[in-house]
C-alpha cells in the first residue's frame, strides 16, 4: 500500500500520570475511530517536562505506561509511536520513545540522543543532562507501508541523524517534540520543513498542546511536512488530533524529479572525527 493515515495526538500534559494516560487513551481511541493507521503521542506525554519530575515519573520497562500502550495498539490494531516517557535503567533515566506494532509488540525504541542543554539569555535555560542520560542508537522500524525513523525533539536539529535514518531506508520521520515559546516560533516550522526537504521524506513533529500553567510551556503546532517541503497539515496550540495522508508515491516522485540523494558526492564530504582539524 502506498498510502496510509497518520494521526498526531496533541494532548495537554498535566501533573498527574493517570490523567495523562486516560487522555492519551481517549485520543488514541478517537484516532482509531477515524481510521488512523499510525498514531503518535507527544514528547513526555505522561510526565510534565521538567527535571524535577523525570525521576518521579520514570518507569522500569515493562511498566504501566508500556503495558498500557501495548494493550491499546493490540486492541485497535494500529501502530503507536508512544511519544516519549522517562525510562529508568539501573541508575540512569532516558527520554525514550517506544514504538508498537498492530499486535502490541515493541518494534522500536529510541532514546533521545542529543540532550537539551541550552541557555538563551533572557528567555529560557534548560539542562536535560542534570537528570537524563543520552541514547546512542539510530532508530528505524518497519511497517507494511515503509520504513519509519523516530527521533525526539532536540534530535531534529541535527541533520546528520536524520540523514542516517534515510540512508537506512526511512521514507518518513516521526519526532515527538516539545519546542517552547522561544524556540518554537523561531525554529519549529523551519527545521521541520528543512529536514523533510533535504531528505525528501515526510516529516511529522508531534508536540504537546500548550499548557500555560505548566513549568515548561510547549509551543504546540504539531505538523506534517511533505517530501517537497510543504506543510500539509498543522495544528494550532490547543489540544487536538491532527490527521494527514501519507502518500509514498510522492516520496518516489520527488526523489526521481529532484534526485538529491543520488547526487551526493560523499567522497568529498564524508565527515568523521579524523577528518576534522
N, C-alpha and C positions, 0 to 999 in steps of 0.2 A: 504494500500500500504506500502511495506517495503522499497522502495527506492524513493529518491527524489533528485533533483538537487539544489545545493546551489551555489550562486554567491556572491562574495565579491568585491565591487567596491572600489578599492584602488585609490581614486581620490586625486589630488593635490589641497589643500585648499589655497585660496588666500584671500587678504584683501578686498573682495567685496562679500557681501551676494548674490546679484543677480547672479553674475558669478558662485558662488558655486552651487546655485540651478540649474542653467542651465546645469552645468557639471554633477550634480547628475542625472538630468532628462535624459541626453544623455546616461549615463552609465546604468541607470535602464532600459531604452528602449532597449539598446543593449543586456542586460542580459535577458530580457523577450524574445527578438527575438531568443536567444539561448536556450530557453526552461527552464529557471531557475524557480523553484517553490518558493524559498525563496531568497530574495535579501537583502544584508547587506551593510550599509554605515559605514564609519569610525567615530571615536570619533570626536566631534566638527566639523562636516563636513561642516557646514555653517558659521563657525567662526574661525579665527586664534586662535591657542591655546596659549593664553596669558591673564593674569589677566586684563590688561587694555582694552581688547576687550569684555570680558564677559558681563559687564553691557551694553555696547553699542549695542551688538547683541542680548541681551536677549529678549525673546518674552513671552507675556502672552498667555496662551493656551485657545482657539484655535487661533493661529496666522498664519502668512503667510506660515511658513515652514511646520506646521502641516497640514494645508489645502492643500498645495502642495503635500505632501507625501500621504495623504488620496486619493486625486484625482488620483495619479498615480497607487496606489495599486488597486483601483477600475477599472480604465481604462484597466490595463493589467491583472487583475485577479490574482495577486501574493501577497504573504506575503512580507512585507517590515519591516526590523528591521532598524529603521531610525537613525543609528549611535548614535550620541547624539548632543544636542544643549543646549545653555544656556536658561533655563526656569525660568521665573520670577513669583514668587508667593508672593504677598504683598511686603515686603521689603527684601525678600530673593531671591537668584539665585541658581538654582541647575544645575548640569551637568546631563541631563536627556535623556534617550533613550525611544522613543515611538515606539510601535510595532503595525502594521496594518494588518488586515486580507484581504482576497481576495476581500471583498466588501468595503474596505476603512475604516472600523471601527477600532478604537483604542482598542486593546485587551490586551495591557500590557503597563506598564510604569515603567522604572527603573531609580531611582535617585541614582547616584553614592554614595555608602555607605562609602567608605574609601577615604578620600581626600589626594591628592598627595602633602604632605608636606615633602620635602626631602632636604638634603644638603650633596651632595657628594663632599668632599673637592677637589678643583682644577678642578672640572668637571661641575657640574650642581647644581643649587639651585632653587627650585620652591616651592611655598606655595599656593596651591589652596584655603586654608581656608581664605586667605586675601579677597577673593571675593565670594567664593562659600559656600553653606551650604550642609551638608551631608544628604542623604536619610537614611531610616531605614526599608525598606521592601525588602524581598527576592522576586524576580520576576521570575515566571514560567508561560508560556502561552501554550494554547492548539492549536494543528493543527490536521488535519486529519491523519497525519503521526505519530506524537508522541508529547510528552510534551517537551518544549524547555525552558531552562533557559537563562536569559540575565544578564550580569554584565558589568561594564565599567572599562577598563584599570587597575588601581591600585587594584581594587577589586579582580583581578585574582590571586594576590599574597596571598590571604587569603583562605587556603584550607577549612576552616570551612564553608565559604559561599557557595563554590561550592558543598560541600557535602550536605548542606541543600537543595540545588536545586535538587540534585539527590534523596534525601530522599522524596522530593515532586513529584518524578516521571520523572524528566528530563532525556532524553536519548541523548540530545545534549545541549551543552552550547555555546552561541554566545557572544563574547566580543568585542565590538568596543573599540579600544585601540590605544594610541599614545605613545608607548615607544620612548625614544630618543636615541641619538647616544652614550650615556654612558650606559644606562640600557638595550637598545636593544641588542647589541652584547653580553652582559654579561648574560642576563636572559630570553630573549624573547622565544627562542626555548625550553629551559629547562623547563620553567614554563608551557608553553602550553602542552608539552608532559607529564609532571608530573600530571597536572590536568586531562588530558584525561585518563591516565593510572590508577591513583589512584581511579578514579570514574567510569572507564570503559564506557566512553561516547565519542561521537565525540565532539571535541573542536575546534571552529572556532574563530580566532583572526583577527579582521579587522582593519588594520592600514591605515592612510592617506599615500599617496605617499610622498617621500622625496622632500622637497622644501628647497633648500639650502639658499634661500633668505628670509626665514621665521625667525621670532624671535626664535621660537622653532622648531628645525629640527627633524622631525619624522624619525624613523628607517625604516619604510616600512616593507617588508617581511610578508605581510598577509599570513596566513597559516591555514590549516585544519589538525588536528591530529586525528588519529583513536582511538578506544577503546583499542587497543593493544599498543598504544603509538608511532605509526609510524606517520611521517608527510606524508600525502598522496597528498598534493598539497601545493605549496608555490610560492609566487611572489618574484620578486626582489624589488629594491627600487623605481622603476619607476611606473608611472600611468598605471594601467591595470585592467582588470577584471579577478579574479581568480575563477575557477569553480571546484567543487568537487561533486562526487556522494556520497550520504549518504545512507548506506545500514544498516537498523536497524536489519537485521538478524545477522550482525556482532556484534552488541551490545549483542544480546541474546547469541550468540555462545561464546563470550569471557567471559561473566558472568557465563555461565554454566561450561566452562572448567577451569576457574580460579575464583572461587566464593568468591572474596574478600568481597563483600557486605554482603554475608551470614555469613561469618566467623568473622565479627566484634564482639568483646566482650564488648559491651557498658556498661555493669555493672561494668567493671573495669576501664574504662576511659571516662565516661560521664563527660564532663567538664562544670562546672558552676562557677560563681564568688564565690559562697560559698565554693567550694572545693579547691580554690587556696589560699595558705598561704605563 
